[in-house]
Amino acid sequence: MDIQEVIKQQVTTHPVVVYMKGTPQFPQCGFSGNVIRILNALGVKDIFSVNILQDDEIRKGIIEYANWPTVPQVWINGEFIGGSDITTEMYQSGELQQLLAKISK
C-alpha cells in the first residue's frame, strides 16, 4: 500500500491521531509532549499516535500529506488541526473542546 494511502487510512479511521516524535507515554520533543498534555487534560483516552522517529517513510509522507512542514500533527475526525501552537490556541479558546465533543463515539 502506498504511504499516502496508509496515512489516509490512519487519519480517517481513528477519531484522534497524533503524528509525533516519540509516544504519548514518552514524547521525545517538547512540542509533542505539549500536544499530549493538552489531549490528556481534556480526557482524550483513545489517541492513535504514530512515532515518526521509527518510520522515515511516514515522517516524509505525513509532511507531504498534510502540506505542513513540522510535527507534531494533530488530526481530529479526519481533519488536520495543526501543530503544537495551533492546538494550544484552540485549547485556550475552547475550540478544541468543541471539536472533541463531536467525535463519533
C-alpha positions as CSV (number, residue, x, y, z in Angstrom):
1,M,0.0,0.0,0.0
2,D,1.2,3.5,-0.9
3,I,2.3,5.6,2.1
4,Q,-0.2,8.3,1.3
5,E,-3.0,5.6,1.4
6,V,-1.6,4.3,4.8
7,I,-1.8,7.9,6.2
8,K,-5.2,8.5,4.8
9,Q,-6.5,5.3,6.4
10,Q,-4.9,6.2,9.7
11,V,-6.4,9.7,9.9
12,T,-9.9,8.6,8.7
13,T,-10.3,5.5,10.8
14,H,-9.3,6.9,14.2
15,P,-11.0,9.9,15.8
16,V,-7.8,11.4,17.2
17,V,-4.5,10.9,15.5
18,V,-1.2,12.5,16.5
19,Y,1.9,12.2,14.4
20,M,4.7,12.9,16.9
21,K,8.3,12.4,17.9
22,G,8.1,9.6,20.5
23,T,5.0,8.1,22.1
24,P,2.2,9.5,24.3
25,Q,3.9,7.8,27.2
26,F,7.4,9.1,26.3
27,P,7.3,12.1,24.0
28,Q,10.7,12.9,22.5
29,C,10.2,16.6,22.0
30,G,8.6,19.4,23.9
31,F,6.0,20.2,21.2
32,S,4.9,16.6,21.0
33,G,4.7,16.5,24.8
34,N,2.6,19.6,24.9
35,V,0.0,18.2,22.5
36,I,-0.3,15.0,24.5
37,R,-0.6,17.0,27.8
38,I,-3.5,19.0,26.3
39,L,-5.3,15.9,25.0
40,N,-4.8,14.2,28.3
41,A,-6.1,17.3,30.2
42,L,-9.3,17.1,28.0
43,G,-9.8,13.4,28.9
44,V,-9.0,12.0,25.4
45,K,-8.4,8.3,26.0
46,D,-8.2,6.9,22.5
47,I,-5.2,8.7,20.9
48,F,-3.8,6.9,17.9
49,S,-0.2,8.0,17.8
50,V,2.4,7.5,15.2
51,N,6.1,7.8,16.2
52,I,7.7,9.4,13.1
53,L,11.1,8.7,14.5
54,Q,10.6,5.0,13.9
55,D,9.5,5.3,10.2
56,D,11.2,7.6,7.8
57,E,8.6,6.9,5.1
58,I,5.8,8.1,7.4
59,R,7.9,11.1,8.6
60,K,8.3,12.3,5.0
61,G,4.8,11.2,3.9
62,I,2.9,13.0,6.6
63,I,4.6,16.3,5.8
64,E,3.6,15.9,2.2
65,Y,0.1,14.6,3.0
66,A,-0.8,17.5,5.3
67,N,1.3,20.0,3.4
68,W,2.6,21.0,6.8
69,P,6.4,21.1,7.4
70,T,6.5,20.1,11.1
71,V,5.4,17.6,13.6
72,P,3.5,17.0,15.8
73,Q,0.4,17.0,13.7
74,V,-3.0,16.6,15.3
75,W,-5.9,15.2,13.3
76,I,-9.5,15.0,14.6
77,N,-12.2,13.2,12.7
78,G,-10.0,13.1,9.6
79,E,-9.4,16.8,9.7
80,F,-5.9,18.3,10.1
81,I,-5.9,20.6,13.1
82,G,-2.3,21.8,13.2
83,G,0.7,21.5,15.4
84,S,1.5,22.4,19.0
85,D,0.9,26.1,18.7
86,I,-2.4,25.8,17.0
87,T,-3.5,23.0,19.3
88,T,-2.6,25.2,22.3
89,E,-4.5,28.2,20.9
90,M,-7.6,26.1,20.2
91,Y,-7.4,24.6,23.7
92,Q,-7.2,28.1,25.3
93,S,-10.1,29.4,23.2
94,G,-12.3,26.4,23.8
95,E,-12.5,25.5,20.1
96,L,-10.6,22.2,20.6
97,Q,-13.0,21.1,23.3
98,Q,-15.9,21.7,20.9
99,L,-14.2,19.7,18.1
100,L,-13.5,16.8,20.5
101,A,-17.1,16.9,21.7
102,K,-18.2,16.0,18.1
103,I,-16.1,12.8,17.9
104,S,-18.2,10.0,16.8
105,K,-18.3,7.5,19.7
